[in-house]
Amino acid sequence: MQDIGISIIVPIYNSEKYLAKCLNSLMEISEQDEVILINDGSTDSSLSICEEYSKYNNQIKVITKKNGGVSSARNLGIDNSKKRYITFMDADDYYVTGWRKIIEDGIEYFNQADVLTFSNKVPKKILDKNQCTLAAIGNDKANRELNGTMNWAVSKIYSRDLIFENNIRFKNLINGEDTLFNCYVFLNANQLVNIDKSIYIYNKNFDSSTNTFNHNLIKNEYLFHKYLKELYQEYQLYDSFWNSTYEKTLLTGIFSILYKLALSKDKTNLSSFIELCNREEYSSALTNLKVYKNDLNVIVWIILLEIKRGKINTGLLITKEYLFLKRAYYKIKKNSIEEKI
């Protein structure tokens, strides 16, 4: 029998509301698989839920650690993985019925692939590693062609050997950890393929880390671009296409920080945000904002335009209005919007 065992790594932090649905969807695992649940210092009933499931299935391992964030949890899962392939799942998401058969068929069809992605938005085909990397970083053209499927770590199957042989791990970041992990994986892969069937249901909710303020945001922004520069240097990614993609990440980084600042009543970080915008490479990106008009969401474009004009408070006000509408929409949807990716 062909070895198609999968280590399914699930970081868990205070996920009691969603966890049963997530774990129930994993019950399709084959006898070759293992589920690694990393309890990242939860203070709710998440750990007891995990332990209850592991009692009835010895393929489910529960590891508890001090809270350190999703990257450290995933890395601990990688270090404890034993199977040929690794995949990642978030505790508030779940798999579609029949997901394991779809993965098995994909592996058998492309048995030399180092990475398999699963999306019905992209044709079944072998993918170009540079295009995938550009899409992961945020290049608009590559993202359109791959339907935005490359900048997250879920809904993908990774070769464990590829990860270990190249010592690839998640950077300890608040944002951007999936992007960097995928870039290193894609650039080292011999073959990447997409299977034109979706297996993963992504649950958008307003309580997620995407919609949560963190005091280390600006430090994270600097670190992300430090790591991204290191990637560019290591793999000699220097032509105009790569450079413009890098510059766009500076713009989306500015918006991301202002978005998170708008979630907080604490204004002490605003001066640090202004300092970031005045840094040479960020200031240069804002100067070139017009170049990216067609690559950015209209709201993002308008907010960045106000920042470029030096009207930080106006940009913050527009962001707060946008958040007000977004929060109202999530409330109508009972704080749960599910999307098959």
Residue pairs with C-beta under 8 A, 6 or more apart in sequence:
2 107
2 108
2 111
3 32
3 84
4 30
4 32
4 84
4 85
4 103
4 104
4 107
4 108
5 30
5 32
5 33
5 34
5 82
5 83
5 84
5 85
6 29
6 32
6 33
6 34
6 83
6 84
6 85
6 86
6 87
6 103
6 157
7 33
7 34
7 36
7 77
7 81
7 82
7 83
7 85
7 86
7 87
7 160
8 26
8 29
8 33
8 34
8 35
8 36
8 87
8 88
8 89
9 36
9 38
9 74
9 77
9 78
9 81
9 86
9 87
9 88
9 89
10 22
10 26
10 35
10 36
10 37
10 38
10 77
10 88
10 89
10 90
10 91
11 38
11 40
11 70
11 73
11 74
11 77
11 88
11 90
11 91
12 19
12 37
12 38
12 39
12 40
12 42
12 46
12 50
12 73
12 91
13 39
13 40
13 41
13 42
13 46
13 67
13 70
13 73
13 91
14 42
14 43
14 44
14 46
15 22
15 42
15 44
15 46
15 91
15 92
16 42
16 44
16 45
16 46
16 49
17 92
18 91
18 92
18 93
18 203
19 46
19 49
19 50
19 91
20 49
21 94
22 89
22 90
22 91
22 92
22 93
22 94
23 35
23 37
23 49
23 50
23 53
23 60
24 94
25 94
25 95
25 96
25 99
26 35
26 60
26 89
26 95
27 57
28 95
28 97
28 98
28 99
28 100
29 35
29 59
29 100
30 100
30 104
31 59
32 83
33 59
33 83
33 100
34 59
34 60
34 61
34 81
34 82
34 83
35 57
35 59
35 60
35 61
36 61
36 63
36 77
36 80
36 81
37 50
37 53
37 54
37 60
37 61
37 62
37 63
38 63
38 65
38 73
38 74
38 76
38 77
39 46
39 47
39 50
39 62
39 63
39 64
39 65
40 65
40 67
40 68
40 69
40 70
40 72
40 73
41 64
41 65
41 66
41 67
41 68
46 91
47 62
47 64
50 60
50 62
51 62
53 60
54 60
54 61
54 62
61 80
63 76
63 77
63 80
65 72
65 73
65 76
68 172
69 172
69 174
70 170
70 177
70 209
71 169
71 170
71 171
71 172
71 173
71 177
72 170
72 172
74 88
74 153
74 170
75 169
75 170
77 86
77 88
78 86
78 163
78 169
81 160
83 160
84 159
84 160
84 161
85 107
85 157
85 158
85 159
85 160
86 157
86 158
86 159
86 160
86 163
87 154
87 156
87 157
87 158
88 153
88 154
88 156
89 95
89 154
89 200
90 154
90 202
90 203
92 203
92 205
92 208
93 154
93 200
93 201
93 202
93 203
94 201
94 203
95 199
95 200
95 201
96 198
96 199
96 200
96 201
96 340
99 199
99 200
102 118
102 195
102 197
102 199
103 116
103 118
103 157
103 199
105 195
106 116
106 118
106 157
106 193
106 195
106 197
107 113
107 116
107 157
109 195
110 116
110 126
110 191
110 193
110 195
112 190
112 191
113 159
113 191
113 192
113 193
114 158
114 159
114 162
114 185
114 188
114 189
114 190
114 191
114 192
115 156
115 157
115 158
115 159
115 162
115 185
115 186
115 189
115 191
115 192
115 193
116 156
116 157
116 192
116 193
116 194
116 195
117 127
117 149
117 150
117 155
117 156
117 192
117 193
117 194
117 195
118 155
118 156
118 157
118 194
118 195
118 197
118 198
118 199
118 200
119 147
119 149
119 155
119 194
119 195
119 196
119 198
119 341
120 196
120 197
120 198
120 340
121 147
121 149
121 198
122 146
122 147
122 149
122 194
122 196
123 194
123 196
124 193
124 194
124 195
124 196
125 193
125 194
126 191
126 192
126 193
127 146
127 192
127 193
127 194
128 192
129 186
129 187
129 189
129 192
131 142
131 145
131 146
132 142
132 146
132 150
132 182
132 186
132 192
133 150
133 182
133 183
133 186
133 187
133 237
134 141
134 142
134 241
134 242
134 245
135 142
135 143
135 145
135 146
135 148
135 149
135 150
135 151
136 150
136 151
136 178
136 179
136 182
136 183
136 186
137 151
137 179
137 183
137 228
137 245
137 246
137 249
138 151
138 179
138 245
138 248
138 249
138 252
139 241
139 244
139 245
139 248
140 248
140 292
140 294
140 295
142 150
143 150
143 151
146 194
149 155
149 194
149 341
150 182
150 186
151 178
151 179
151 182
152 178
152 182
152 341
153 170
153 178
153 181
153 182
154 200
154 202
154 341
155 198
155 199
155 200
155 341
156 182
158 185
159 189
162 168
162 185
162 188
162 189
163 169
163 185
166 184
166 188
168 181
168 184
168 185
168 188
169 181
170 177
170 178
170 180
170 181
171 177
171 180
171 181
171 223
171 224
171 227
173 180
173 220
173 223
173 224
173 227
174 209
174 214
174 216
174 217
174 220
175 217
175 220
175 221
175 224
175 256
176 220
176 224
176 227
176 228
179 224
180 224
180 227
180 228
180 231
183 231
184 231
186 192
187 231
187 235
198 340
198 341
200 340
200 341
201 338
201 339
201 340
201 341
202 338
202 339
202 340
202 341
203 336
203 337
203 338
204 330
204 336
204 337
204 338
204 339
205 330
205 335
205 336
205 337
206 326
206 327
206 330
206 335
207 335
211 263
212 260
212 263
213 260
213 261
213 263
213 264
213 266
214 220
214 260
215 266
215 269
217 256
217 257
217 260
217 261
217 269
218 257
218 269
218 272
218 273
218 276
221 253
221 256
221 257
221 276
222 276
224 249
224 253
225 249
225 250
225 253
225 281
228 246
228 249
231 237
232 238
232 242
232 246
244 291
247 281
247 284
247 285
247 288
247 292
248 285
248 292
248 295
248 296
250 281
250 282
250 285
251 285
251 286
251 289
251 292
251 296
251 300
251 304
252 296
252 300
253 282
254 276
254 277
254 282
254 285
254 286
254 304
254 307
255 300
255 303
255 304
257 273
257 276
258 273
258 303
258 307
258 315
258 316
258 319
259 319
259 323
261 269
261 270
261 273
261 316
261 319
262 316
262 319
262 320
262 322
262 323
263 323
270 312
270 316
273 312
274 312
276 282
277 283
277 286
277 307
277 312
286 304
286 307
286 308
287 308
289 301
289 304
289 305
289 308
292 301
293 301
296 304
299 318
299 322
302 318
303 315
303 318
303 319
303 322
304 315
306 312
306 314
306 315
306 318
307 315
330 337
